[in-house]
Amino acid sequence: MSGYHSSTNIPVLKKAFPILFVLLCSVHFLHAQRDRISINDGWFFSKAKPQGKGIDTSGLRWEAVTLPHSWNTADVMDDEPGYYRGIGWYRRRIHVPAFKRHKHLALYFEGANQLATVYVNGRKAVTHTGGYNGFYVTIDNLVKEDGLAEILVSVDNSFNEAIAPLTADFTFFGGLYRSVSLISTDPVHFEMPADGGSSVYITTPTVSATAATVKIKSSIVTPEQTGKPKKRNLLLVSEIRDASGLLVSSDTRKLNLAAGIRQEAIQEFKPLPDPHLWNTSDPYLYTVSTRLIDAGTKSVLDEINNPLGFRWYRFSADSGFFLNDQPLKLVGASRHQDRPDLGNAVPSALAREDIGLLKKMGGNFLRVAHYPQDQAILDECDRLGIIASVEIPLVNE
């Protein structure tokens, strides 16, 4: 990896002419970034067990469903003791158009409770353990030549002593209870890790009222090549923009990457002077765009955008909680992710509605209990000025 590195803080420009000059002199990049398409509709579901061996589901009775979906929306509320904990099957057919078949293709499952196995065109793609985090499934080599992909998913919410939580004061709803997307991007791209984690990780090592520093760790993947592999000359460009869209800082690295590798790259920005701090009454957010660019053609191979809030906090046994060195009384609620008639299959719009209600009642704190929830929850907390505490799903034992 090349050692070339360029980091720039952009002064605030107050006249129209300098702004226009900067825009005209900037490098033009051709955008062909990642595409994310919801595939929540068109699914079929069956709760019966296959009669034959393996994944022969030809004898199952299917019903049409739309995601998010749970099979426990009714039996947890009836007068009968217990509720169904077992296997449910989902299937859907997708067709990848010809112009996307040379790209990197992945399915992103935002949540499946709690043991999920994904098959594509009859071949096992992945088994994911855990019901509260998302996961990626690479399908590049599983799609047929004509673009057809038959997706079959087995989801199991049975008691499993290897999967936390073992017991709890809430229901273990089963199903594909969050959204599913089809993602396509260039074969050279930011990693889509199997555990669903972020491949562009932003930290703020130091924050004060007078200056803030930003560090970005990106994970990049290059495809395998046949014959004599060629290295790729790339630009890694990250830009920080304020809430109005004005560029306030940027960093560029030159990369020279071999084929078939996973490479991490670190970007450290010069201190940003006088940052606009995030707080519960003024939840100010910057935007960080991180792009992977072909150095020769200047085409954008992949791009990820993230919100960024500058703040720091501390606790004192004597004085309580402090945000940005100001005392703050935390007032809020604890939230579970289910609703009547929906179970845990709550659309993101309704999840955001919950955070809006918390804000309207004067809250500034959310306990995300007892497990990671829809990413929309944290995004809305960022946007509305709610401090969130996210728990891991380890309850009772």
C-alpha positions, 0 to 999 in steps of 0.5 A: 500500500502506498504511503501517499497521504493528503489531508485538508481542512477547508476554510469556511468561504463566505463569498459566492465567487470562491465557492464557485471557483472551488466547484469548477476546479474540483476533480470530476468523478464518475459515479457508479457506486453501490446500489441497494434495492429492497426485496421485502415483497414477493416472499412465500412462507411455510411453517411446515417441515419438509417431508423429504431429505435436505432442502426438498420443500416441494411438499410444503404449503406456502402463503404469500408474505411481505417482510418484515414478517414473524410467525408468532404474531397471533399465538403469543396473544391467544389463550393457549400456553406457549407459542411456536418455537421451531423452523419456518421457511421462506422463499423468493425468486430474484432476477439479476439484470445482465448489466449487473451480473459482472458486479459484486452481489450480496444479500443483506438480511437485517435480522432473522431470529435466531438461526438462519441458513440461506440457500441460493439455487439449491446451494448453501450460502451461509448459516448465521447464528444470532437473532439481533444483528444483520448479516451479508450473504455473497451470491456472486458465484451462485446466480445462474448465467441467466441471472436467476436466483432462487432464494430459500431461507430456513429460520429457527427460533427453537431453544438453543443453548449455544445462542443467547439469550437462553431465557428472558422476560420477552418473546423469542419471535421467529421469522425474517423480522427485518428488511432484506436487500439486494446490494450490487457494487464494483468487484473492488469494494468496501468489504461486506463482512458476514457478521454485518459489521461496518467496513468504514469505521469512524472514531473521534479520538479527541473532541473539545469545544475548540477542536476535534480529530477524526480517524477512519478505518476502511476495509477494502476487498479486491477480487481474485484474478486468473492468469497474471494478476494486476495490481489496482491503483485506487484513491480512497477519498473521505470528505466531511461536510457540515449540515448545509453540505459545505465541505469542511475537511477532506483526506485522500490516500493512494492505494496500490492493491494486489488481487484477491486480498482484504486490505485495511486503510487508515485515514487521520484528519487534521484537527477540525477547528471549532466543531459544532457539537452534538447535544440533546437540544441541538443534535447537529450532524456532519456527513462523512462520505468515503469513496473508493475511486479508480485512479485511472478512470476516476470512476467511483467504485464504491461509496459509503456515507455516515453521519458524524456527531462531535460530542464527549461525555463522562460520569461522576459518582457525585455529580452524575452525567455530563455531556460536553462538560455540561451536566445533563439529567437523563430522562427516558425509557426502555424499549423492546422491538415488538408491537401488537399484531406485528410481533417483532416484525416492526417496519422501520417507519414505526420504529422511528415513530417510537423515538419521535414519541420519546422526544415529544414526551421530553425524553433525552435517553433510550435504553435499547433493551435487551438486544441490538435493534433496528438501525433506524432506531439509532439513526433517529436517536442521532437525528432527534437528540436522544442518547442511546445505550445498546445492550447485548442479548445476555439476559438472566443466564 
